[in-house]
């Protein structure tokens, strides 16, 4: 995976999905940070995944997911 901040390399507000393990612990870690504008929730989806989505300072949406 290569991420770039150079103008013209991509659109602001990109969305990326990252498969992970330990998603419940990751969610706890994000919540413990007490970010002012980003309070991610833990979602269980109809397609049998648990997901946590955070938005970085540049408007990119990072969704971490774990299959049940």
PDB file of N, H, CA, C and O in Angstrom:
ATOM      1  N   UNK A   1       0.851  -1.168   0.000  1.00  0.00           N
ATOM      2  CA  UNK A   1       0.000   0.000   0.000  1.00  0.00           C
ATOM      3  C   UNK A   1       0.890   1.221   0.000  1.00  0.00           C
ATOM      4  O   UNK A   1       1.803   1.331   0.818  1.00  0.00           O
ATOM      5  N   UNK A   2       0.631   2.131  -0.906  1.00  0.00           N
ATOM      6  H   UNK A   2      -0.110   2.041  -1.571  1.00  0.00           H
ATOM      7  CA  UNK A   2       1.380   3.388  -0.981  1.00  0.00           C
ATOM      8  C   UNK A   2       0.394   4.536  -0.871  1.00  0.00           C
ATOM      9  O   UNK A   2      -0.528   4.656  -1.678  1.00  0.00           O
ATOM     10  N   UNK A   3       0.592   5.376   0.128  1.00  0.00           N
ATOM     11  H   UNK A   3       1.341   5.279   0.784  1.00  0.00           H
ATOM     12  CA  UNK A   3      -0.240   6.559   0.295  1.00  0.00           C
ATOM     13  C   UNK A   3       0.603   7.775  -0.035  1.00  0.00           C
ATOM     14  O   UNK A   3       1.770   7.847   0.351  1.00  0.00           O
ATOM     15  N   UNK A   4       0.033   8.717  -0.734  1.00  0.00           N
ATOM     16  H   UNK A   4      -0.915   8.659  -1.047  1.00  0.00           H
ATOM     17  CA  UNK A   4       0.770   9.904  -1.157  1.00  0.00           C
ATOM     18  C   UNK A   4      -0.024  11.149  -0.830  1.00  0.00           C
ATOM     19  O   UNK A   4      -1.254  11.140  -0.882  1.00  0.00           O
ATOM     20  N   UNK A   5       0.673  12.220  -0.493  1.00  0.00           N
ATOM     21  H   UNK A   5       1.672  12.227  -0.450  1.00  0.00           H
ATOM     22  CA  UNK A   5       0.010  13.492  -0.239  1.00  0.00           C
ATOM     23  C   UNK A   5       0.253  14.486  -1.363  1.00  0.00           C
ATOM     24  O   UNK A   5      -0.112  15.655  -1.241  1.00  0.00           O
ATOM     25  N   UNK A   6       0.860  14.042  -2.447  1.00  0.00           N
ATOM     26  H   UNK A   6       1.156  13.092  -2.546  1.00  0.00           H
ATOM     27  CA  UNK A   6       1.153  14.944  -3.561  1.00  0.00           C
ATOM     28  C   UNK A   6      -0.126  15.334  -4.295  1.00  0.00           C
ATOM     29  O   UNK A   6      -0.985  14.493  -4.557  1.00  0.00           O
ATOM     30  N   UNK A   7      -0.240  16.594  -4.616  1.00  0.00           N
ATOM     31  H   UNK A   7       0.458  17.278  -4.403  1.00  0.00           H
ATOM     32  CA  UNK A   7      -1.415  17.099  -5.325  1.00  0.00           C
ATOM     33  C   UNK A   7      -1.589  16.352  -6.650  1.00  0.00           C
ATOM     34  O   UNK A   7      -0.638  16.182  -7.413  1.00  0.00           O
ATOM     35  N   UNK A   8      -2.794  15.922  -6.898  1.00  0.00           N
ATOM     36  H   UNK A   8      -3.567  16.060  -6.278  1.00  0.00           H
ATOM     37  CA  UNK A   8      -3.092  15.243  -8.155  1.00  0.00           C
ATOM     38  C   UNK A   8      -2.999  13.733  -8.083  1.00  0.00           C
ATOM     39  O   UNK A   8      -3.391  13.051  -9.029  1.00  0.00           O
ATOM     40  N   UNK A   9      -2.484  13.184  -6.969  1.00  0.00           N
ATOM     41  H   UNK A   9      -2.166  13.739  -6.200  1.00  0.00           H
ATOM     42  CA  UNK A   9      -2.355  11.729  -6.858  1.00  0.00           C
ATOM     43  C   UNK A   9      -3.673  11.037  -6.535  1.00  0.00           C
ATOM     44  O   UNK A   9      -3.802   9.833  -6.759  1.00  0.00           O
ATOM     45  N   UNK A  10      -4.634  11.752  -6.024  1.00  0.00           N
ATOM     46  H   UNK A  10      -4.530  12.730  -5.842  1.00  0.00           H
ATOM     47  CA  UNK A  10      -5.916  11.144  -5.671  1.00  0.00           C
ATOM     48  C   UNK A  10      -6.868  12.198  -5.158  1.00  0.00           C
ATOM     49  O   UNK A  10      -6.504  13.361  -4.989  1.00  0.00           O
ATOM     50  N   UNK A  11      -8.067  11.782  -4.920  1.00  0.00           N
ATOM     51  H   UNK A  11      -8.362  10.837  -5.058  1.00  0.00           H
ATOM     52  CA  UNK A  11      -9.093  12.703  -4.433  1.00  0.00           C
ATOM     53  C   UNK A  11      -9.073  12.752  -2.914  1.00  0.00           C
ATOM     54  O   UNK A  11      -8.813  11.739  -2.265  1.00  0.00           O
ATOM     55  N   UNK A  12      -9.344  13.909  -2.347  1.00  0.00           N
ATOM     56  H   UNK A  12      -9.555  14.731  -2.874  1.00  0.00           H
ATOM     57  CA  UNK A  12      -9.542  13.912  -0.894  1.00  0.00           C
ATOM     58  C   UNK A  12     -10.817  13.150  -0.569  1.00  0.00           C
ATOM     59  O   UNK A  12     -11.756  13.130  -1.364  1.00  0.00           O
ATOM     60  N   UNK A  13     -10.846  12.540   0.573  1.00  0.00           N
ATOM     61  H   UNK A  13     -10.083  12.557   1.219  1.00  0.00           H
ATOM     62  CA  UNK A  13     -12.024  11.789   0.970  1.00  0.00           C
ATOM     63  C   UNK A  13     -12.035  10.368   0.449  1.00  0.00           C
ATOM     64  O   UNK A  13     -13.106   9.805   0.224  1.00  0.00           O
ATOM     65  N   UNK A  14     -10.873   9.777   0.251  1.00  0.00           N
ATOM     66  H   UNK A  14     -10.003  10.235   0.434  1.00  0.00           H
ATOM     67  CA  UNK A  14     -10.792   8.388  -0.194  1.00  0.00           C
ATOM     68  C   UNK A  14     -11.281   7.454   0.914  1.00  0.00           C
ATOM     69  O   UNK A  14     -11.315   7.831   2.085  1.00  0.00           O
ATOM     70  N   UNK A  15     -11.658   6.242   0.533  1.00  0.00           N
ATOM     71  H   UNK A  15     -11.631   5.936  -0.419  1.00  0.00           H
ATOM     72  CA  UNK A  15     -12.128   5.235   1.474  1.00  0.00           C
ATOM     73  C   UNK A  15     -11.288   3.987   1.287  1.00  0.00           C
ATOM     74  O   UNK A  15     -11.138   3.495   0.169  1.00  0.00           O
ATOM     75  N   UNK A  16     -10.735   3.470   2.388  1.00  0.00           N
ATOM     76  H   UNK A  16     -10.856   3.870   3.297  1.00  0.00           H
ATOM     77  CA  UNK A  16      -9.942   2.248   2.315  1.00  0.00           C
ATOM     78  C   UNK A  16     -10.434   1.289   3.389  1.00  0.00           C
ATOM     79  O   UNK A  16     -10.743   1.699   4.507  1.00  0.00           O
ATOM     80  N   UNK A  17     -10.504   0.003   3.039  1.00  0.00           N
ATOM     81  H   UNK A  17     -10.253  -0.330   2.130  1.00  0.00           H
ATOM     82  CA  UNK A  17     -10.908  -1.037   3.988  1.00  0.00           C
ATOM     83  C   UNK A  17      -9.688  -1.883   4.302  1.00  0.00           C
ATOM     84  O   UNK A  17      -8.985  -2.341   3.401  1.00  0.00           O
ATOM     85  N   UNK A  18      -9.443  -2.088   5.602  1.00  0.00           N
ATOM     86  H   UNK A  18     -10.014  -1.716   6.334  1.00  0.00           H
ATOM     87  CA  UNK A  18      -8.259  -2.795   6.071  1.00  0.00           C
ATOM     88  C   UNK A  18      -8.712  -3.967   6.931  1.00  0.00           C
ATOM     89  O   UNK A  18      -9.327  -3.775   7.980  1.00  0.00           O
ATOM     90  N   UNK A  19      -8.405  -5.187   6.482  1.00  0.00           N
ATOM     91  H   UNK A  19      -7.905  -5.343   5.630  1.00  0.00           H
ATOM     92  CA  UNK A  19      -8.762  -6.356   7.281  1.00  0.00           C
ATOM     93  C   UNK A  19      -7.799  -6.455   8.456  1.00  0.00           C
ATOM     94  O   UNK A  19      -6.588  -6.308   8.292  1.00  0.00           O
ATOM     95  N   UNK A  20      -8.346  -6.705   9.642  1.00  0.00           N
ATOM     96  H   UNK A  20      -9.330  -6.824   9.775  1.00  0.00           H
ATOM     97  CA  UNK A  20      -7.538  -6.729  10.856  1.00  0.00           C
ATOM     98  C   UNK A  20      -8.036  -7.829  11.786  1.00  0.00           C
ATOM     99  O   UNK A  20      -9.118  -8.383  11.590  1.00  0.00           O
ATOM    100  N   UNK A  21      -7.242  -8.133  12.786  1.00  0.00           N
ATOM    101  H   UNK A  21      -6.364  -7.683  12.945  1.00  0.00           H
ATOM    102  CA  UNK A  21      -7.675  -9.016  13.868  1.00  0.00           C
ATOM    103  C   UNK A  21      -7.668  -8.195  15.154  1.00  0.00           C
ATOM    104  O   UNK A  21      -6.962  -7.191  15.248  1.00  0.00           O
ATOM    105  N   UNK A  22      -8.442  -8.613  16.130  1.00  0.00           N
ATOM    106  H   UNK A  22      -9.016  -9.429  16.054  1.00  0.00           H
ATOM    107  CA  UNK A  22      -8.512  -7.890  17.392  1.00  0.00           C
ATOM    108  C   UNK A  22      -9.260  -6.577  17.276  1.00  0.00           C
ATOM    109  O   UNK A  22      -8.876  -5.581  17.889  1.00  0.00           O
ATOM    110  N   UNK A  23     -10.329  -6.573  16.489  1.00  0.00           N
ATOM    111  H   UNK A  23     -10.641  -7.382  15.991  1.00  0.00           H
ATOM    112  CA  UNK A  23     -11.054  -5.333  16.205  1.00  0.00           C
ATOM    113  C   UNK A  23     -11.707  -4.749  17.465  1.00  0.00           C
ATOM    114  O   UNK A  23     -11.818  -3.529  17.586  1.00  0.00           O
ATOM    115  N   UNK A  24     -12.131  -5.584  18.385  1.00  0.00           N
ATOM    116  H   UNK A  24     -12.041  -6.575  18.287  1.00  0.00           H
ATOM    117  CA  UNK A  24     -12.736  -5.080  19.624  1.00  0.00           C
ATOM    118  C   UNK A  24     -11.695  -4.323  20.440  1.00  0.00           C
ATOM    119  O   UNK A  24     -11.988  -3.258  20.984  1.00  0.00           O
ATOM    120  N   UNK A  25     -10.493  -4.859  20.528  1.00  0.00           N
ATOM    121  H   UNK A  25     -10.255  -5.724  20.086  1.00  0.00           H
ATOM    122  CA  UNK A  25      -9.412  -4.180  21.245  1.00  0.00           C
ATOM    123  C   UNK A  25      -9.019  -2.882  20.541  1.00  0.00           C
ATOM    124  O   UNK A  25      -8.735  -1.879  21.195  1.00  0.00           O
ATOM    125  N   UNK A  26      -9.004  -2.902  19.215  1.00  0.00           N
ATOM    126  H   UNK A  26      -9.235  -3.717  18.683  1.00  0.00           H
ATOM    127  CA  UNK A  26      -8.694  -1.691  18.450  1.00  0.00           C
ATOM    128  C   UNK A  26      -9.734  -0.609  18.732  1.00  0.00           C
ATOM    129  O   UNK A  26      -9.389   0.559  18.915  1.00  0.00           O
ATOM    130  N   UNK A  27     -11.002  -1.000  18.767  1.00  0.00           N
ATOM    131  H   UNK A  27     -11.282  -1.949  18.619  1.00  0.00           H
ATOM    132  CA  UNK A  27     -12.073  -0.051  19.071  1.00  0.00           C
ATOM    133  C   UNK A  27     -11.883   0.546  20.466  1.00  0.00           C
ATOM    134  O   UNK A  27     -12.039   1.752  20.654  1.00  0.00           O
ATOM    135  N   UNK A  28     -11.549  -0.293  21.438  1.00  0.00           N
ATOM    136  H   UNK A  28     -11.422  -1.273  21.286  1.00  0.00           H
ATOM    137  CA  UNK A  28     -11.305   0.203  22.804  1.00  0.00           C
ATOM    138  C   UNK A  28     -10.160   1.211  22.822  1.00  0.00           C
ATOM    139  O   UNK A  28     -10.234   2.233  23.505  1.00  0.00           O
ATOM    140  N   UNK A  29      -9.111   0.919  22.074  1.00  0.00           N
ATOM    141  H   UNK A  29      -9.051   0.089  21.520  1.00  0.00           H
ATOM    142  CA  UNK A  29      -7.959   1.826  22.004  1.00  0.00           C
ATOM    143  C   UNK A  29      -8.357   3.176  21.405  1.00  0.00           C
ATOM    144  O   UNK A  29      -7.975   4.223  21.928  1.00  0.00           O
ATOM    145  N   UNK A  30      -9.119   3.155  20.316  1.00  0.00           N
ATOM    146  H   UNK A  30      -9.429   2.305  19.891  1.00  0.00           H
ATOM    147  CA  UNK A  30      -9.575   4.409  19.703  1.00  0.00           C
ATOM    148  C   UNK A  30     -10.452   5.200  20.673  1.00  0.00           C
ATOM    149  O   UNK A  30     -10.299   6.415  20.798  1.00  0.00           O
ATOM    150  N   UNK A  31     -11.375   4.514  21.363  1.00  0.00           N
ATOM    151  H   UNK A  31     -11.499   3.527  21.262  1.00  0.00           H
ATOM    152  CA  UNK A  31     -12.265   5.204  22.303  1.00  0.00           C
ATOM    153  C   UNK A  31     -11.490   5.802  23.471  1.00  0.00           C
ATOM    154  O   UNK A  31     -11.836   6.880  23.954  1.00  0.00           O
ATOM    155  N   UNK A  32     -10.454   5.121  23.927  1.00  0.00           N
ATOM    156  H   UNK A  32     -10.173   4.245  23.535  1.00  0.00           H
ATOM    157  CA  UNK A  32      -9.659   5.601  25.061  1.00  0.00           C
ATOM    158  C   UNK A  32      -8.908   6.890  24.733  1.00  0.00           C
ATOM    159  O   UNK A  32      -8.560   7.653  25.635  1.00  0.00           O
ATOM    160  N   UNK A  33      -8.659   7.133  23.456  1.00  0.00           N
ATOM    161  H   UNK A  33      -8.941   6.513  22.723  1.00  0.00           H
ATOM    162  CA  UNK A  33      -7.936   8.344  23.041  1.00  0.00           C
ATOM    163  C   UNK A  33      -8.775   9.599  23.250  1.00  0.00           C
ATOM    164  O   UNK A  33      -8.228  10.694  23.379  1.00  0.00           O
ATOM    165  N   UNK A  34     -10.099   9.452  23.283  1.00  0.00           N
ATOM    166  H   UNK A  34     -10.543   8.562  23.177  1.00  0.00           H
ATOM    167  CA  UNK A  34     -11.016  10.566  23.507  1.00  0.00           C
ATOM    168  C   UNK A  34     -10.792  11.711  22.520  1.00  0.00           C
ATOM    169  O   UNK A  34     -10.676  12.872  22.914  1.00  0.00           O
ATOM    170  N   UNK A  35     -10.734  11.368  21.241  1.00  0.00           N
ATOM    171  H   UNK A  35     -10.828  10.425  20.921  1.00  0.00           H
ATOM    172  CA  UNK A  35     -10.577  12.377  20.201  1.00  0.00           C
ATOM    173  C   UNK A  35     -11.777  13.311  20.190  1.00  0.00           C
ATOM    174  O   UNK A  35     -12.913  12.871  20.368  1.00  0.00           O
ATOM    175  N   UNK A  36     -11.534  14.574  19.985  1.00  0.00           N
ATOM    176  H   UNK A  36     -10.611  14.932  19.840  1.00  0.00           H
ATOM    177  CA  UNK A  36     -12.596  15.572  20.063  1.00  0.00           C
ATOM    178  C   UNK A  36     -13.638  15.418  18.947  1.00  0.00           C
ATOM    179  O   UNK A  36     -14.835  15.540  19.204  1.00  0.00           O
ATOM    180  N   UNK A  37     -13.200  15.155  17.726  1.00  0.00           N
ATOM    181  H   UNK A  37     -12.227  15.056  17.517  1.00  0.00           H
ATOM    182  CA  UNK A  37     -14.121  15.146  16.585  1.00  0.00           C
ATOM    183  C   UNK A  37     -14.349  13.762  15.990  1.00  0.00           C
ATOM    184  O   UNK A  37     -15.105  13.626  15.028  1.00  0.00           O
ATOM    185  N   UNK A  38     -13.724  12.752  16.531  1.00  0.00           N
ATOM    186  H   UNK A  38     -13.110  12.861  17.313  1.00  0.00           H
ATOM    187  CA  UNK A  38     -13.834  11.427  15.926  1.00  0.00           C
ATOM    188  C   UNK A  38     -14.075  10.397  17.018  1.00  0.00           C
ATOM    189  O   UNK A  38     -13.142   9.990  17.710  1.00  0.00           O
ATOM    190  N   UNK A  39     -15.321   9.977  17.173  1.00  0.00           N
ATOM    191  H   UNK A  39     -16.079  10.307  16.611  1.00  0.00           H
ATOM    192  CA  UNK A  39     -15.702   8.988  18.176  1.00  0.00           C
ATOM    193  C   UNK A  39     -16.192   7.734  17.460  1.00  0.00           C
ATOM    194  O   UNK A  39     -17.399   7.542  17.314  1.00  0.00           O
ATOM    195  N   UNK A  40     -15.270   6.871  17.009  1.00  0.00           N
ATOM    196  H   UNK A  40     -14.289   7.026  17.128  1.00  0.00           H
ATOM    197  CA  UNK A  40     -15.677   5.719  16.211  1.00  0.00           C
ATOM    198  C   UNK A  40     -16.512   4.721  17.009  1.00  0.00           C
ATOM    199  O   UNK A  40     -16.296   4.513  18.203  1.00  0.00           O
ATOM    200  N   UNK A  41     -17.461   4.118  16.320  1.00  0.00           N
ATOM    201  H   UNK A  41     -17.636   4.287  15.350  1.00  0.00           H
ATOM    202  CA  UNK A  41     -18.280   3.075  16.938  1.00  0.00           C
ATOM    203  C   UNK A  41     -17.869   1.721  16.372  1.00  0.00           C
ATOM    204  O   UNK A  41     -17.198   1.636  15.344  1.00  0.00           O
ATOM    205  N   UNK A  42     -18.280   0.680  17.054  1.00  0.00           N
ATOM    206  H   UNK A  42     -18.826   0.749  17.889  1.00  0.00           H
ATOM    207  CA  UNK A  42     -18.056  -0.690  16.600  1.00  0.00           C
ATOM    208  C   UNK A  42     -19.365  -1.171  15.999  1.00  0.00           C
ATOM    209  O   UNK A  42     -20.392  -1.207  16.678  1.00  0.00           O
ATOM    210  N   UNK A  43     -19.327  -1.538  14.732  1.00  0.00           N
ATOM    211  H   UNK A  43     -18.493  -1.509  14.181  1.00  0.00           H
ATOM    212  CA  UNK A  43     -20.542  -1.941  14.021  1.00  0.00           C
ATOM    213  C   UNK A  43     -20.453  -3.409  13.623  1.00  0.00           C
ATOM    214  O   UNK A  43     -19.430  -3.858  13.105  1.00  0.00           O
ATOM    215  N   UNK A  44     -21.521  -4.147  13.867  1.00  0.00           N
ATOM    216  H   UNK A  44     -22.352  -3.782  14.288  1.00  0.00           H
ATOM    217  CA  UNK A  44     -21.643  -5.511  13.360  1.00  0.00           C
ATOM    218  C   UNK A  44     -22.521  -5.437  12.122  1.00  0.00           C
ATOM    219  O   UNK A  44     -23.660  -4.973  12.187  1.00  0.00           O
ATOM    220  N   UNK A  45     -21.995  -5.892  11.000  1.00  0.00           N
ATOM    221  H   UNK A  45     -21.070  -6.269  10.946  1.00  0.00           H
ATOM    222  CA  UNK A  45     -22.687  -5.740   9.722  1.00  0.00           C
ATOM    223  C   UNK A  45     -23.514  -6.976   9.370  1.00  0.00           C
ATOM    224  O   UNK A  45     -23.276  -8.053   9.918  1.00  0.00           O
ATOM    225  N   UNK A  46     -24.479  -6.834   8.465  1.00  0.00           N
ATOM    226  H   UNK A  46     -24.672  -5.959   8.021  1.00  0.00           H
ATOM    227  CA  UNK A  46     -25.259  -7.981   7.999  1.00  0.00           C
ATOM    228  C   UNK A  46     -24.402  -9.007   7.244  1.00  0.00           C
ATOM    229  O   UNK A  46     -24.803 -10.164   7.117  1.00  0.00           O
ATOM    230  N   UNK A  47     -23.232  -8.598   6.743  1.00  0.00           N
ATOM    231  H   UNK A  47     -22.907  -7.658   6.846  1.00  0.00           H
ATOM    232  CA  UNK A  47     -22.369  -9.522   5.999  1.00  0.00           C
ATOM    233  C   UNK A  47     -21.300 -10.136   6.902  1.00  0.00           C
ATOM    234  O   UNK A  47     -20.240 -10.550   6.434  1.00  0.00           O
ATOM    235  N   UNK A  48     -21.596 -10.189   8.214  1.00  0.00           N
ATOM    236  H   UNK A  48     -22.457  -9.853   8.594  1.00  0.00           H
ATOM    237  CA  UNK A  48     -20.804 -10.935   9.195  1.00  0.00           C
ATOM    238  C   UNK A  48     -19.393 -10.380   9.416  1.00  0.00           C
ATOM    239  O   UNK A  48     -18.428 -11.141   9.486  1.00  0.00           O
ATOM    240  N   UNK A  49     -19.280  -9.070   9.523  1.00  0.00           N
ATOM    241  H   UNK A  49     -20.064  -8.452   9.466  1.00  0.00           H
ATOM    242  CA  UNK A  49     -18.012  -8.459   9.923  1.00  0.00           C
ATOM    243  C   UNK A  49     -18.273  -7.497  11.071  1.00  0.00           C
ATOM    244  O   UNK A  49     -19.388  -7.012  11.263  1.00  0.00           O
ATOM    245  N   UNK A  50     -17.218  -7.236  11.826  1.00  0.00           N
ATOM    246  H   UNK A  50     -16.312  -7.630  11.670  1.00  0.00           H
ATOM    247  CA  UNK A  50     -17.223  -6.156  12.805  1.00  0.00           C
ATOM    248  C   UNK A  50     -16.340  -5.067  12.221  1.00  0.00           C
ATOM    249  O   UNK A  50     -15.259  -5.352  11.707  1.00  0.00           O
ATOM    250  N   UNK A  51     -16.795  -3.809  12.296  1.00  0.00           N
ATOM    251  H   UNK A  51     -17.674  -3.577  12.714  1.00  0.00           H
ATOM    252  CA  UNK A  51     -16.079  -2.716  11.640  1.00  0.00           C
ATOM    253  C   UNK A  51     -15.958  -1.495  12.542  1.00  0.00           C
ATOM    254  O   UNK A  51     -16.865  -1.163  13.305  1.00  0.00           O
ATOM    255  N   UNK A  52     -14.805  -0.839  12.429  1.00  0.00           N
ATOM    256  H   UNK A  52     -14.068  -1.109  11.809  1.00  0.00           H
ATOM    257  CA  UNK A  52     -14.550   0.438  13.091  1.00  0.00           C
ATOM    258  C   UNK A  52     -14.033   1.383  12.013  1.00  0.00           C
ATOM    259  O   UNK A  52     -13.076   1.061  11.309  1.00  0.00           O
ATOM    260  N   UNK A  53     -14.659   2.544  11.885  1.00  0.00           N
ATOM    261  H   UNK A  53     -15.436   2.806  12.458  1.00  0.00           H
ATOM    262  CA  UNK A  53     -14.251   3.515  10.872  1.00  0.00           C
ATOM    263  C   UNK A  53     -13.755   4.785  11.546  1.00  0.00           C
ATOM    264  O   UNK A  53     -14.409   5.327  12.437  1.00  0.00           O
ATOM    265  N   UNK A  54     -12.593   5.252  11.109  1.00  0.00           N
ATOM    266  H   UNK A  54     -12.062   4.812  10.385  1.00  0.00           H
ATOM    267  CA  UNK A  54     -12.051   6.529  11.573  1.00  0.00           C
ATOM    268  C   UNK A  54     -11.776   7.395  10.350  1.00  0.00           C
ATOM    269  O   UNK A  54     -11.552   6.887   9.251  1.00  0.00           O
ATOM    270  N   UNK A  55     -11.795   8.688  10.554  1.00  0.00           N
ATOM    271  H   UNK A  55     -11.976   9.100  11.447  1.00  0.00           H
ATOM    272  CA  UNK A  55     -11.503   9.631   9.475  1.00  0.00           C
ATOM    273  C   UNK A  55     -10.235  10.378   9.847  1.00  0.00           C
ATOM    274  O   UNK A  55     -10.149  10.973  10.921  1.00  0.00           O
ATOM    275  N   UNK A  56      -9.253  10.346   8.958  1.00  0.00           N
ATOM    276  H   UNK A  56      -9.324   9.863   8.085  1.00  0.00           H
ATOM    277  CA  UNK A  56      -7.983  11.010   9.249  1.00  0.00           C
ATOM    278  C   UNK A  56      -8.103  12.522   9.032  1.00  0.00           C
ATOM    279  O   UNK A  56      -9.115  12.991   8.512  1.00  0.00           O
ATOM    280  N   UNK A  57      -7.080  13.289   9.426  1.00  0.00           N
ATOM    281  H   UNK A  57      -6.258  12.908   9.848  1.00  0.00           H
ATOM    282  CA  UNK A  57      -7.156  14.749   9.306  1.00  0.00           C
ATOM    283  C   UNK A  57      -7.336  15.257   7.875  1.00  0.00           C
ATOM    284  O   UNK A  57      -7.682  16.422   7.679  1.00  0.00           O
ATOM    285  N   UNK A  58      -7.108  14.411   6.883  1.00  0.00           N
ATOM    286  H   UNK A  58      -6.826  13.465   7.042  1.00  0.00           H
ATOM    287  CA  UNK A  58      -7.221  14.822   5.485  1.00  0.00           C
ATOM    288  C   UNK A  58      -8.555  14.415   4.867  1.00  0.00           C
ATOM    289  O   UNK A  58      -8.765  14.601   3.669  1.00  0.00           O
ATOM    290  N   UNK A  59      -9.462  13.860   5.682  1.00  0.00           N
ATOM    291  H   UNK A  59      -9.292  13.709   6.655  1.00  0.00           H
ATOM    292  CA  UNK A  59     -10.787  13.493   5.199  1.00  0.00           C
ATOM    293  C   UNK A  59     -10.876  12.096   4.623  1.00  0.00           C
ATOM    294  O   UNK A  59     -11.900  11.739   4.041  1.00  0.00           O
ATOM    295  N   UNK A  60      -9.833  11.296   4.767  1.00  0.00           N
ATOM    296  H   UNK A  60      -9.001  11.586   5.240  1.00  0.00           H
ATOM    297  CA  UNK A  60      -9.862   9.923   4.275  1.00  0.00           C
ATOM    298  C   UNK A  60     -10.528   9.026   5.311  1.00  0.00           C
ATOM    299  O   UNK A  60     -10.280   9.160   6.510  1.00  0.00           O
ATOM    300  N   UNK A  61     -11.365   8.124   4.850  1.00  0.00           N
ATOM    301  H   UNK A  61     -11.567   8.016   3.877  1.00  0.00           H
ATOM    302  CA  UNK A  61     -12.098   7.211   5.724  1.00  0.00           C
ATOM    303  C   UNK A  61     -11.361   5.866   5.746  1.00  0.00           C
ATOM    304  O   UNK A  61     -11.192   5.217   4.713  1.00  0.00           O
ATOM    305  N   UNK A  62     -10.926   5.463   6.953  1.00  0.00           N
ATOM    306  H   UNK A  62     -11.063   5.990   7.792  1.00  0.00           H
ATOM    307  CA  UNK A  62     -10.222   4.194   7.135  1.00  0.00           C
ATOM    308  C   UNK A  62     -11.149   3.253   7.896  1.00  0.00           C
ATOM    309  O   UNK A  62     -11.481   3.508   9.053  1.00  0.00           O
ATOM    310  N   UNK A  63     -11.565   2.171   7.253  1.00  0.00           N
ATOM    311  H   UNK A  63     -11.295   1.964   6.313  1.00  0.00           H
ATOM    312  CA  UNK A  63     -12.449   1.201   7.892  1.00  0.00           C
ATOM    313  C   UNK A  63     -11.658  -0.066   8.174  1.00  0.00           C
ATOM    314  O   UNK A  63     -11.187  -0.738   7.257  1.00  0.00           O
ATOM    315  N   UNK A  64     -11.519  -0.381   9.456  1.00  0.00           N
ATOM    316  H   UNK A  64     -11.902   0.165  10.201  1.00  0.00           H
ATOM    317  CA  UNK A  64     -10.868  -1.616   9.885  1.00  0.00           C
ATOM    318  C   UNK A  64     -11.973  -2.634  10.107  1.00  0.00           C
ATOM    319  O   UNK A  64     -12.974  -2.335  10.758  1.00  0.00           O
ATOM    320  N   UNK A  65     -11.794  -3.850   9.565  1.00  0.00           N
ATOM    321  H   UNK A  65     -10.981  -4.093   9.036  1.00  0.00           H
ATOM    322  CA  UNK A  65     -12.851  -4.858   9.713  1.00  0.00           C
ATOM    323  C   UNK A  65     -12.261  -6.213  10.042  1.00  0.00           C
ATOM    324  O   UNK A  65     -11.119  -6.522   9.701  1.00  0.00           O
ATOM    325  N   UNK A  66     -13.081  -7.018  10.719  1.00  0.00           N
ATOM    326  H   UNK A  66     -14.009  -6.767  10.995  1.00  0.00           H
ATOM    327  CA  UNK A  66     -12.717  -8.390  11.066  1.00  0.00           C
ATOM    328  C   UNK A  66     -13.906  -9.279  10.752  1.00  0.00           C
ATOM    329  O   UNK A  66     -15.040  -8.965  11.112  1.00  0.00           O
ATOM    330  N   UNK A  67     -13.640 -10.384  10.082  1.00  0.00           N
ATOM    331  H   UNK A  67     -12.718 -10.639   9.790  1.00  0.00           H
ATOM    332  CA  UNK A  67     -14.712 -11.335   9.760  1.00  0.00           C
ATOM    333  C   UNK A  67     -15.075 -12.135  11.004  1.00  0.00           C
ATOM    334  O   UNK A  67     -14.209 -12.512  11.793  1.00  0.00           O
ATOM    335  N   UNK A  68     -16.379 -12.388  11.167  1.00  0.00           N
ATOM    336  H   UNK A  68     -17.083 -12.081  10.526  1.00  0.00           H
ATOM    337  CA  UNK A  68     -16.842 -13.185  12.319  1.00  0.00           C
ATOM    338  C   UNK A  68     -16.524 -14.644  12.124  1.00  0.00           C
ATOM    339  O   UNK A  68     -16.836 -15.464  12.986  1.00  0.00           O
TER     340      UNK A  68
END
